[in-house]
């Protein structure tokens, strides 16, 4: 017979799956051992929740795998935040900044070129690179602009007025030569 629960002094060992209903949690005490300050549980929306400080839901992961943090996310010195963007034709990926109450968003978007041609980094205000490779607006009724840093050593600047997607207006090549487009 296999032990399903073994208790030794202050440790517990479980010998199989353990289930908690969504109104129950695993609580952890603070260093002094006198307060339940941190917990892990699922809520009624089936989100996995990490609670700290007794009542702050510091991290929630929903059923789609999306994570929401209650505070800042810090990266230690010498560490990186890494993206492995797909080829631009398969997905739009990046760090998106949503305008509260509006739809003129911005994005820092890595777009991998086909055939391992490198990664283009796009900083777009009210625009992004879509899966057809075009630069399009979030809000079609407003102006937009972008800066594109290309692996060939080029920097491209683009703008648009109301009613049009942004187009390249100027390019600085790898040799420093600037080309202006009308």
N, C-alpha and C positions, 0 to 999 in steps of 0.2 A: 504494500500500500504506500502510495506517494504522499508525503506531507503537503498539504495545501497551505498551511500557515505554520510558521515556526517562530516562536518568540524567544529571544535571547537578550537578557538585560534590557538595553534600550533599543535593540534592533528587531525588525520584523522581516521575515523572508516569506514571499508568496510563491507557491509552486505552480501557478497557472494564471489564466486570465482573471482579472478582478474587474467587476462592473459597478459603476455608481450611476444612479439615476441623475437626470439633469438638474435636479434641485439639491444635489449633494456635492461636496468638494473635498479635496485633499488639502488640509490646512497645515502650514508650517509655522512654528513659533519663532519669535525673535531670539537674538543671542542670549538674552536674560531668561528665556524660556517661559515668560509669563504673559505673552500676548500672541494671539493668532494674527499674524501680520501679512502672510502671503498664502495664496491658494491657487490651485489649478482645478478647473471644472469646465463643463459645457453648460451653456445657457439654453433657454427655450428656443432660440434661433439656431441651435446646433452649432454655435461658434465655440471654438476652443478658447478659453479665457485664462490669462495669467493675471492674477490680482496681486497688487502690492500695497503696502501701507494700510491694510485693513479694508479699504473701500475703493481703491483706484484700479480700474480695469486697464492695466498697462499695455497689454497686448491681446488682440482678438484676431483669430484666424477663422474666416468663414468657410462655408462648404465648397467654395470655388478655389480655396487656397490663397485668397487675398488677405493680407495682414494690415491691421490698423494699429498704430502705436499712439498712446496717449501723450507721450513726451517726445523729446528729441532722440534721434538715432545718431550715436557718435561712432566714429571709426578711430581706432587706436593709431598712434604714431607708427609709421612704417607699414601700415596695412592698407588695403585697397578695397574699393567697392567695384566689383567686376561685372560687366555685362558681356554676354556672348550673343550679339544680335544676329537674328536670322538674315538671310538675303532679303533685301527690302521688298521683294515681290511676295513674300509670305506673311509678313506681319508689320504693324507699326509698333515700335517699342522705344521707350525712352523715359526720361523724367519729365512728367507733364505737370504744369502749373495751371490749376483750374481757377478761373476768375469767379469769385463768389457771386452768385446771382446773375451771371452773364455767360456768354459763350465766346469771348475773345481770349482764348487760352494761349499758353506758350509752351514750348517743349525744348528740351535738350535731347536730340535724337541721334543715336548712332545708326547709320544705314550701311549695312555690309553690301558691297558690290558683288555682282555675280562673278563666278570664276575666281574667287579669292583675290579680287582686285583691290582689296583693302576696305577700310571703313571710312565713310564720309561722316563728319560730325556736323550736324545742323543745329543752329540756334534759331528757332523760329518764334516770331511774335505773331499770333493769330494765323499760323500756318505750320504745316508739317509735310514730310515726304510720304506720299501714299504708296500703296502696293503696286501702282503702275509706274512709279519712279518720278511722278510729277509732284511739284510743290503746290499744295492746295490750301485754302483757308478753312479755319474752323467756322468763322462767321462770314458768310459770303457777302454781307452788306457792309463790311468795314474794310479799311486798309490793312495791309500786312507787310512784313519785312522779314528777311532772313540773312544769316551769315553762314556760309558753307565752307568748312575747312576740309580740303580734299587730300587724299594720300599722295597725289602727284606733286604736292607742294604748292597748290593753288589755294587762294582764298577768293570766294565769290560773294558779292553783295547783291541782294535782290530786294525789290520793293513792288508795291502795287497800290493803286488808288482804289476807291470804292467800286465794287462790281467786277473785279478782275483778280485772278490768281497772280501771285508775285512772279516776276521774271528777273533774270540776271541783269543787273545794270552796270556792274563793274567787276573785273577779274584782275587779281594780282597774281602773276605767274611765279614760278620757282626762281626765276632770275631777277625778280623785282620789277619786271616790266608790268605796267598797269594798262589795262585795256578797258575803255569805256563803251558801253552799249547804249544806244538810244532806243 
